Amino acid sequence: MDLNYTAEQDMLRDSVTRVMRDAGSFADRQKRVALAWQAGAGAAEARAAQAGPFWQRFAELGWLAVPFAEADGGIGGGAVDFGIVMEGIGRALAIEPLLPTVLAARLVAATGDPAQKSAWLAPVLDGRRRLAFAFAERQARYDLTDCATTARQADGDWVLDGRKAVVIGGHAADGFVVVARTAGARTDADGLSLFLVAADAPGVEVIAYRTNDATGAADLVLTGAVLPADALLGTAGAAAGPIEATVDFAIAAVAAEAVGAMTALCEQTLDYLKTRKQFGRPLGDNQVLQHRMVDMVIATEEARSAALHGALMAEDPDPAARSRALSLTKIEIGRTATKVGQEAVQLHGAMGVTAELAIGHYFKRLTAIAASFGDADWHIRRIARIDAAARSAA
């Protein structure tokens, strides 16, 4: 198998590197964070703050369209191509909600009819709308089938009740793809459905908040939210498969983002060790610190390999093989992200966790990635369940 990038992928990587380098310094990034989370800002203000030139630039360059079929207005890329974009996002520590929008839009592409794609997918690809995937609930603890939010039919409409927690990118979303139960018990895989919900729809409350890594999220409260019949995506009760496939794709994406962040940490830490002097000598002359720096680079390369393997498996037609591979990727990314983040902070000393230095912000983002879409313990249990099911079927 040839694991080298194609000529087109090299061009995409060069474009991403150039654009994110020109996006400005860490201080510029912090100004964007402050703008998005100014005192008293709510969901509407956050959406406005993140609808600036950076988002339109993403759309103009086709980054939003990378992992979509040409028939849907995309450029026909896959998880590897989108991983190139996400690595650049991680390296620049960007706060724009690219991944949440793409995840929700992929569900529209996979399950929506032509009218739904025209109304929701097309505006996403050209940068006019941002979406978020509302699937998690407080009691679920990463269980994708644990859903207490309900949807029932009334007079030809759908009525949704429930609460979605930590909707990544929800603070800046114009609309949501919401998981709700139309049949079955709370933890049944059957009976899960997907709905398109506008952020300003009656009965919908978006509680926006800043996360520790400054990317932002929201809780979504649905209180008798009345949706038209065409708000249902796909077949009622058959959303478990698309939900799991979307989360696996998300794992591949955040793995690539983590590689970008780890690469930046290695570069900035090496530069610090070369220039920071103690007793008249650079810190990098200390052999113990050299060894720790090498360990950081090795961990980053291990993460890069794991991320690439996950991206290659993200669209495998065998759901069990795909999920098992992505769980292994997530476990490795959690280990290496923790290793590199902690080492970078320690090698910088106390200043590594100050707000003025980028190091601590990379560490926060890597910590958030390690906990997103299932932590290491949850994925170990997931692999055990997949292997047990395979043995039972043999």
One Martini backbone bead per residue (centre of mass of N, CA, C, O) as a GRO file, in nm:
protein
  394
    1MET     BB    1   0.095   0.038   0.024
    2ASP     BB    2   0.047   0.376  -0.054
    3LEU     BB    3   0.121   0.652   0.185
    4ASN     BB    4   0.138   0.869  -0.007
    5TYR     BB    5   0.069   1.155  -0.127
    6THR     BB    6  -0.085   1.315  -0.350
    7ALA     BB    7  -0.079   1.584  -0.544
    8GLU     BB    8  -0.345   1.700  -0.432
    9GLN     BB    9  -0.271   1.669  -0.129
   10ASP     BB   10  -0.024   1.851  -0.138
   11MET     BB   11  -0.179   2.106  -0.221
   12LEU     BB   12  -0.362   2.113   0.026
   13ARG     BB   13  -0.139   2.131   0.241
   14ASP     BB   14  -0.013   2.394   0.138
   15SER     BB   15  -0.267   2.565   0.167
   16VAL     BB   16  -0.315   2.526   0.469
   17THR     BB   17  -0.041   2.627   0.569
   18ARG     BB   18  -0.060   2.913   0.448
   19VAL     BB   19  -0.329   3.012   0.568
   20MET     BB   20  -0.264   2.958   0.875
   21ARG     BB   21  -0.014   3.141   0.879
   22ASP     BB   22  -0.180   3.404   0.777
   23ALA     BB   23  -0.391   3.426   1.025
   24GLY     BB   24  -0.178   3.458   1.251
   25SER     BB   25  -0.122   3.492   1.566
   26PHE     BB   26  -0.184   3.414   1.885
   27ALA     BB   27  -0.294   3.697   1.948
   28ASP     BB   28  -0.511   3.689   1.726
   29ARG     BB   29  -0.661   3.449   1.838
   30GLN     BB   30  -0.736   3.584   2.112
   31LYS     BB   31  -0.914   3.802   1.985
   32ARG     BB   32  -1.127   3.605   1.874
   33VAL     BB   33  -1.207   3.490   2.143
   34ALA     BB   34  -1.298   3.756   2.276
   35LEU     BB   35  -1.520   3.817   2.067
   36ALA     BB   36  -1.690   3.551   2.110
   37TRP     BB   37  -1.657   3.608   2.455
   38GLN     BB   38  -1.799   3.842   2.537
   39ALA     BB   39  -1.964   4.007   2.749
   40GLY     BB   40  -2.290   3.863   2.715
   41ALA     BB   41  -2.261   3.653   2.515
   42GLY     BB   42  -2.432   3.460   2.290
   43ALA     BB   43  -2.527   3.274   2.032
   44ALA     BB   44  -2.563   3.506   1.828
   45GLU     BB   45  -2.285   3.640   1.878
   46ALA     BB   46  -2.111   3.394   1.815
   47ARG     BB   47  -2.200   3.363   1.524
   48ALA     BB   48  -2.107   3.643   1.429
   49ALA     BB   49  -1.801   3.616   1.513
   50GLN     BB   50  -1.778   3.332   1.320
   51ALA     BB   51  -1.861   3.498   1.027
   52GLY     BB   52  -1.604   3.571   0.907
   53PRO     BB   53  -1.332   3.556   0.695
   54PHE     BB   54  -1.242   3.270   0.772
   55TRP     BB   55  -1.495   3.113   0.689
   56GLN     BB   56  -1.502   3.211   0.394
   57ARG     BB   57  -1.225   3.097   0.329
   58PHE     BB   58  -1.292   2.803   0.366
   59ALA     BB   59  -1.507   2.798   0.140
   60GLU     BB   60  -1.335   2.905  -0.101
   61LEU     BB   61  -1.120   2.657  -0.067
   62GLY     BB   62  -1.309   2.386   0.005
   63TRP     BB   63  -1.303   2.263   0.299
   64LEU     BB   64  -1.612   2.203   0.341
   65ALA     BB   65  -1.610   2.001   0.069
   66VAL     BB   66  -1.415   1.762   0.095
   67PRO     BB   67  -1.618   1.520   0.243
   68PHE     BB   68  -1.779   1.529  -0.046
   69ALA     BB   69  -1.964   1.465  -0.294
   70GLU     BB   70  -2.011   1.583  -0.607
   71ALA     BB   71  -2.328   1.550  -0.605
   72ASP     BB   72  -2.325   1.753  -0.331
   73GLY     BB   73  -2.080   1.976  -0.396
   74GLY     BB   74  -1.816   1.847  -0.373
   75ILE     BB   75  -1.470   1.693  -0.407
   76GLY     BB   76  -1.439   1.377  -0.317
   77GLY     BB   77  -1.336   1.328  -0.043
   78GLY     BB   78  -1.187   1.214   0.258
   79ALA     BB   79  -1.043   1.153   0.558
   80VAL     BB   80  -0.757   1.223   0.465
   81ASP     BB   81  -0.818   1.502   0.349
   82PHE     BB   82  -0.948   1.619   0.606
   83GLY     BB   83  -0.698   1.570   0.785
   84ILE     BB   84  -0.528   1.793   0.660
   85VAL     BB   85  -0.704   2.022   0.761
   86MET     BB   86  -0.704   1.945   1.069
   87GLU     BB   87  -0.402   1.976   1.113
   88GLY     BB   88  -0.404   2.283   1.060
   89ILE     BB   89  -0.600   2.355   1.286
   90GLY     BB   90  -0.420   2.244   1.518
   91ARG     BB   91  -0.165   2.413   1.463
   92ALA     BB   92  -0.339   2.699   1.488
   93LEU     BB   93  -0.570   2.690   1.701
   94ALA     BB   94  -0.849   2.691   1.595
   95ILE     BB   95  -1.206   2.802   1.657
   96GLU     BB   96  -1.350   2.712   1.426
   97PRO     BB   97  -1.651   2.509   1.341
   98LEU     BB   98  -1.573   2.278   1.129
   99LEU     BB   99  -1.638   1.992   1.234
  100PRO     BB  100  -1.935   2.019   1.327
  101THR     BB  101  -2.043   2.098   1.047
  102VAL     BB  102  -1.948   1.846   0.890
  103LEU     BB  103  -2.092   1.628   1.050
  104ALA     BB  104  -2.383   1.726   1.002
  105ALA     BB  105  -2.364   1.739   0.689
  106ARG     BB  106  -2.310   1.434   0.646
  107LEU     BB  107  -2.590   1.347   0.742
  108VAL     BB  108  -2.743   1.492   0.523
  109ALA     BB  109  -2.601   1.345   0.286
  110ALA     BB  110  -2.678   1.043   0.384
  111THR     BB  111  -3.017   1.103   0.459
  112GLY     BB  112  -3.112   1.307   0.264
  113ASP     BB  113  -3.296   1.485   0.060
  114PRO     BB  114  -3.294   1.709  -0.190
  115ALA     BB  115  -3.435   1.935  -0.025
  116GLN     BB  116  -3.247   1.922   0.226
  117LYS     BB  117  -2.983   1.975   0.075
  118SER     BB  118  -3.063   2.251  -0.040
  119ALA     BB  119  -3.129   2.389   0.248
  120TRP     BB  120  -2.848   2.279   0.413
  121LEU     BB  121  -2.591   2.193   0.247
  122ALA     BB  122  -2.526   2.419   0.048
  123PRO     BB  123  -2.484   2.652   0.265
  124VAL     BB  124  -2.237   2.515   0.395
  125LEU     BB  125  -2.037   2.495   0.147
  126ASP     BB  126  -2.063   2.832   0.110
  127GLY     BB  127  -2.075   2.961   0.425
  128ARG     BB  128  -2.386   3.039   0.532
  129ARG     BB  129  -2.369   2.782   0.725
  130ARG     BB  130  -2.402   2.635   1.057
  131LEU     BB  131  -2.347   2.328   1.223
  132ALA     BB  132  -2.468   2.067   1.456
  133PHE     BB  133  -2.419   1.774   1.665
  134ALA     BB  134  -2.692   1.638   1.858
  135PHE     BB  135  -2.621   1.349   2.084
  136ALA     BB  136  -2.559   1.422   2.369
  137GLU     BB  137  -2.592   1.317   2.717
  138ARG     BB  138  -2.547   1.319   3.048
  139GLN     BB  139  -2.616   0.997   3.097
  140ALA     BB  140  -2.447   0.844   2.865
  141ARG     BB  141  -2.134   0.821   2.857
  142TYR     BB  142  -2.087   0.776   2.521
  143ASP     BB  143  -2.355   0.651   2.460
  144LEU     BB  144  -2.518   0.646   2.150
  145THR     BB  145  -2.806   0.504   2.256
  146ASP     BB  146  -2.845   0.715   2.484
  147CYS     BB  147  -3.189   0.838   2.471
  148ALA     BB  148  -3.429   1.083   2.607
  149THR     BB  149  -3.504   1.212   2.360
  150THR     BB  150  -3.812   1.304   2.204
  151ALA     BB  151  -4.036   1.194   1.930
  152ARG     BB  152  -4.355   1.311   1.806
  153GLN     BB  153  -4.660   1.285   1.658
  154ALA     BB  154  -4.857   1.588   1.545
  155ASP     BB  155  -5.043   1.680   1.298
  156GLY     BB  156  -4.780   1.605   1.103
  157ASP     BB  157  -4.580   1.660   1.320
  158TRP     BB  158  -4.298   1.729   1.525
  159VAL     BB  159  -4.222   1.656   1.877
  160LEU     BB  160  -3.973   1.791   2.094
  161ASP     BB  161  -3.805   1.642   2.389
  162GLY     BB  162  -3.521   1.777   2.566
  163ARG     BB  163  -3.152   1.725   2.623
  164LYS     BB  164  -2.848   1.856   2.506
  165ALA     BB  165  -2.501   1.798   2.550
  166VAL     BB  166  -2.224   1.923   2.444
  167VAL     BB  167  -2.242   2.096   2.172
  168ILE     BB  168  -2.027   2.112   1.938
  169GLY     BB  169  -2.064   2.434   1.805
  170GLY     BB  170  -2.350   2.538   1.911
  171HIS     BB  171  -2.288   2.848   1.959
  172ALA     BB  172  -2.253   2.881   1.611
  173ALA     BB  173  -2.528   2.771   1.520
  174ASP     BB  174  -2.808   2.759   1.289
  175GLY     BB  175  -2.810   2.439   1.323
  176PHE     BB  176  -2.942   2.098   1.379
  177VAL     BB  177  -2.856   1.759   1.445
  178VAL     BB  178  -3.095   1.554   1.600
  179VAL     BB  179  -3.125   1.319   1.850
  180ALA     BB  180  -3.416   1.102   1.860
  181ARG     BB  181  -3.683   0.928   2.004
  182THR     BB  182  -3.942   0.710   1.839
  183ALA     BB  183  -3.843   0.437   1.985
  184GLY     BB  184  -3.816   0.266   2.258
  185ALA     BB  185  -3.577   0.250   2.472
  186ARG     BB  186  -3.325   0.447   2.591
  187THR     BB  187  -3.086   0.208   2.493
  188ASP     BB  188  -3.174   0.161   2.215
  189ALA     BB  189  -3.086   0.130   1.884
  190ASP     BB  190  -3.361   0.129   1.821
  191GLY     BB  191  -3.538   0.443   1.746
  192LEU     BB  192  -3.344   0.632   1.607
  193SER     BB  193  -3.340   0.983   1.513
  194LEU     BB  194  -3.329   1.251   1.268
  195PHE     BB  195  -3.309   1.619   1.301
  196LEU     BB  196  -3.396   1.932   1.177
  197VAL     BB  197  -3.281   2.230   1.362
  198ALA     BB  198  -3.339   2.539   1.430
  199ALA     BB  199  -3.210   2.773   1.647
  200ASP     BB  200  -3.495   2.967   1.616
  201ALA     BB  201  -3.697   2.775   1.708
  202PRO     BB  202  -3.965   2.692   1.860
  203GLY     BB  203  -3.860   2.545   2.169
  204VAL     BB  204  -3.559   2.658   2.139
  205GLU     BB  205  -3.261   2.633   2.344
  206VAL     BB  206  -2.947   2.809   2.355
  207ILE     BB  207  -2.666   2.724   2.566
  208ALA     BB  208  -2.396   2.908   2.578
  209TYR     BB  209  -2.035   2.816   2.603
  210ARG     BB  210  -1.721   2.817   2.730
  211THR     BB  211  -1.455   2.634   2.694
  212ASN     BB  212  -1.141   2.550   2.801
  213ASP     BB  213  -1.041   2.567   2.479
  214ALA     BB  214  -1.241   2.799   2.335
  215THR     BB  215  -1.444   2.669   2.121
  216GLY     BB  216  -1.719   2.570   2.216
  217ALA     BB  217  -2.066   2.535   2.332
  218ALA     BB  218  -2.388   2.357   2.393
  219ASP     BB  219  -2.709   2.356   2.510
  220LEU     BB  220  -3.013   2.172   2.421
  221VAL     BB  221  -3.347   2.289   2.451
  222LEU     BB  222  -3.651   2.090   2.432
  223THR     BB  223  -3.990   2.242   2.428
  224GLY     BB  224  -4.214   2.154   2.226
  225ALA     BB  225  -4.084   2.122   1.947
  226VAL     BB  226  -4.200   2.221   1.634
  227LEU     BB  227  -4.191   2.017   1.342
  228PRO     BB  228  -4.182   1.936   1.041
  229ALA     BB  229  -4.197   1.654   0.855
  230ASP     BB  230  -3.917   1.739   0.693
  231ALA     BB  231  -3.714   1.709   0.948
  232LEU     BB  232  -3.671   1.428   0.875
  233LEU     BB  233  -3.399   1.202   0.855
  234GLY     BB  234  -3.491   0.968   0.688
  235THR     BB  235  -3.555   0.694   0.879
  236ALA     BB  236  -3.737   0.603   1.126
  237GLY     BB  237  -3.526   0.435   1.362
  238ALA     BB  238  -3.234   0.431   1.157
  239ALA     BB  239  -2.966   0.601   1.299
  240ALA     BB  240  -2.734   0.433   1.430
  241GLY     BB  241  -2.534   0.398   1.196
  242PRO     BB  242  -2.478   0.698   1.116
  243ILE     BB  243  -2.381   0.783   1.396
  244GLU     BB  244  -2.133   0.596   1.421
  245ALA     BB  245  -1.994   0.687   1.158
  246THR     BB  246  -1.961   0.985   1.245
  247VAL     BB  247  -1.788   0.937   1.498
  248ASP     BB  248  -1.557   0.797   1.351
  249PHE     BB  249  -1.488   1.039   1.174
  250ALA     BB  250  -1.428   1.229   1.413
  251ILE     BB  251  -1.184   1.076   1.520
  252ALA     BB  252  -1.007   1.115   1.271
  253ALA     BB  253  -1.009   1.426   1.287
  254VAL     BB  254  -0.896   1.470   1.583
  255ALA     BB  255  -0.636   1.320   1.531
  256ALA     BB  256  -0.523   1.523   1.327
  257GLU     BB  257  -0.539   1.768   1.510
  258ALA     BB  258  -0.345   1.657   1.726
  259VAL     BB  259  -0.098   1.642   1.543
  260GLY     BB  260  -0.079   1.945   1.495
  261ALA     BB  261  -0.045   2.026   1.794
  262MET     BB  262   0.208   1.850   1.853
  263THR     BB  263   0.392   1.977   1.643
  264ALA     BB  264   0.388   2.261   1.765
  265LEU     BB  265   0.502   2.181   2.042
  266CYS     BB  266   0.773   2.076   1.945
  267GLU     BB  267   0.873   2.335   1.810
  268GLN     BB  268   0.843   2.531   2.056
  269THR     BB  269   1.014   2.367   2.256
  270LEU     BB  270   1.277   2.358   2.098
  271ASP     BB  271   1.316   2.663   2.079
  272TYR     BB  272   1.329   2.709   2.385
  273LEU     BB  273   1.579   2.524   2.444
  274LYS     BB  274   1.772   2.698   2.256
  275THR     BB  275   1.717   3.000   2.400
  276ARG     BB  276   1.708   2.917   2.688
  277LYS     BB  277   1.887   3.027   2.969
  278GLN     BB  278   2.119   2.860   3.207
  279PHE     BB  279   2.406   2.944   3.326
  280GLY     BB  280   2.485   3.034   3.013
  281ARG     BB  281   2.301   2.796   2.899
  282PRO     BB  282   2.121   2.606   2.717
  283LEU     BB  283   1.881   2.380   2.788
  284GLY     BB  284   1.956   2.183   2.543
  285ASP     BB  285   2.232   2.076   2.680
  286ASN     BB  286   2.056   1.892   2.832
  287GLN     BB  287   2.025   1.556   2.808
  288VAL     BB  288   1.752   1.503   2.943
  289LEU     BB  289   1.595   1.708   2.764
  290GLN     BB  290   1.659   1.571   2.499
  291HIS     BB  291   1.510   1.307   2.561
  292ARG     BB  292   1.230   1.437   2.602
  293MET     BB  293   1.212   1.554   2.319
  294VAL     BB  294   1.225   1.286   2.169
  295ASP     BB  295   0.970   1.167   2.296
  296MET     BB  296   0.779   1.371   2.167
  297VAL     BB  297   0.838   1.304   1.870
  298ILE     BB  298   0.765   1.007   1.881
  299ALA     BB  299   0.471   1.043   1.973
  300THR     BB  300   0.386   1.206   1.723
  301GLU     BB  301   0.446   0.981   1.514
  302GLU     BB  302   0.251   0.778   1.635
  303ALA     BB  303   0.002   0.954   1.593
  304ARG     BB  304   0.022   0.977   1.287
  305SER     BB  305  -0.020   0.677   1.229
  306ALA     BB  306  -0.293   0.648   1.373
  307ALA     BB  307  -0.445   0.862   1.207
  308LEU     BB  308  -0.408   0.731   0.929
  309HIS     BB  309  -0.545   0.465   0.994
  310GLY     BB  310  -0.816   0.587   1.068
  311ALA     BB  311  -0.872   0.726   0.794
  312LEU     BB  312  -0.862   0.461   0.621
  313MET     BB  313  -1.108   0.329   0.812
  314ALA     BB  314  -1.360   0.534   0.821
  315GLU     BB  315  -1.485   0.393   0.528
  316ASP     BB  316  -1.545   0.116   0.602
  317PRO     BB  317  -1.788  -0.128   0.528
  318ASP     BB  318  -1.709  -0.245   0.807
  319PRO     BB  319  -1.822  -0.155   1.108
  320ALA     BB  320  -1.643  -0.320   1.303
  321ALA     BB  321  -1.366  -0.253   1.182
  322ARG     BB  322  -1.392   0.050   1.200
  323SER     BB  323  -1.445   0.084   1.507
  324ARG     BB  324  -1.193  -0.061   1.607
  325ALA     BB  325  -0.984   0.122   1.470
  326LEU     BB  326  -1.084   0.395   1.599
  327SER     BB  327  -1.037   0.311   1.889
  328LEU     BB  328  -0.733   0.273   1.864
  329THR     BB  329  -0.676   0.560   1.781
  330LYS     BB  330  -0.792   0.701   2.035
  331ILE     BB  331  -0.606   0.573   2.241
  332GLU     BB  332  -0.339   0.679   2.119
  333ILE     BB  333  -0.407   0.979   2.123
  334GLY     BB  334  -0.447   1.004   2.427
  335ARG     BB  335  -0.159   0.923   2.506
  336THR     BB  336   0.012   1.126   2.330
  337ALA     BB  337  -0.124   1.391   2.409
  338THR     BB  338  -0.050   1.376   2.706
  339LYS     BB  339   0.254   1.353   2.676
  340VAL     BB  340   0.313   1.613   2.508
  341GLY     BB  341   0.165   1.823   2.679
  342GLN     BB  342   0.313   1.776   2.950
  343GLU     BB  343   0.604   1.816   2.852
  344ALA     BB  344   0.576   2.105   2.745
  345VAL     BB  345   0.502   2.232   3.014
  346GLN     BB  346   0.749   2.135   3.182
  347LEU     BB  347   0.977   2.259   2.993
  348HIS     BB  348   0.859   2.560   3.055
  349GLY     BB  349   0.721   2.561   3.307
  350ALA     BB  350   0.512   2.787   3.451
  351MET     BB  351   0.465   2.938   3.171
  352GLY     BB  352   0.302   2.698   3.030
  353VAL     BB  353   0.013   2.805   3.192
  354THR     BB  354  -0.016   3.065   3.065
  355ALA     BB  355  -0.216   3.280   2.877
  356GLU     BB  356   0.028   3.408   2.695
  357LEU     BB  357   0.085   3.110   2.619
  358ALA     BB  358   0.031   2.854   2.390
  359ILE     BB  359   0.090   2.587   2.535
  360GLY     BB  360  -0.161   2.567   2.728
  361HIS     BB  361  -0.370   2.567   2.491
  362TYR     BB  362  -0.284   2.306   2.361
  363PHE     BB  363  -0.327   2.131   2.610
  364LYS     BB  364  -0.631   2.179   2.631
  365ARG     BB  365  -0.707   2.067   2.355
  366LEU     BB  366  -0.589   1.781   2.396
  367THR     BB  367  -0.766   1.715   2.639
  368ALA     BB  368  -1.035   1.739   2.487
  369ILE     BB  369  -0.979   1.524   2.272
  370ALA     BB  370  -0.943   1.282   2.470
  371ALA     BB  371  -1.266   1.323   2.560
  372SER     BB  372  -1.368   1.295   2.280
  373PHE     BB  373  -1.563   1.046   2.163
  374GLY     BB  374  -1.423   0.904   2.383
  375ASP     BB  375  -1.238   0.752   2.594
  376ALA     BB  376  -1.018   0.507   2.659
  377ASP     BB  377  -1.202   0.329   2.833
  378TRP     BB  378  -1.441   0.316   2.636
  379HIS     BB  379  -1.277   0.192   2.393
  380ILE     BB  380  -1.197  -0.066   2.531
  381ARG     BB  381  -1.490  -0.165   2.568
  382ARG     BB  382  -1.565  -0.159   2.270
  383ILE     BB  383  -1.364  -0.372   2.175
  384ALA     BB  384  -1.472  -0.598   2.355
  385ARG     BB  385  -1.755  -0.607   2.223
  386ILE     BB  386  -1.665  -0.669   1.934
  387ASP     BB  387  -1.507  -0.931   1.999
  388ALA     BB  388  -1.741  -1.084   2.130
  389ALA     BB  389  -1.928  -1.079   1.881
  390ALA     BB  390  -1.732  -1.234   1.694
  391ARG     BB  391  -1.718  -1.496   1.863
  392SER     BB  392  -2.025  -1.557   1.858
  393ALA     BB  393  -2.039  -1.571   1.533
  394ALA     BB  394  -1.821  -1.815   1.488
   0.00000   0.00000   0.00000
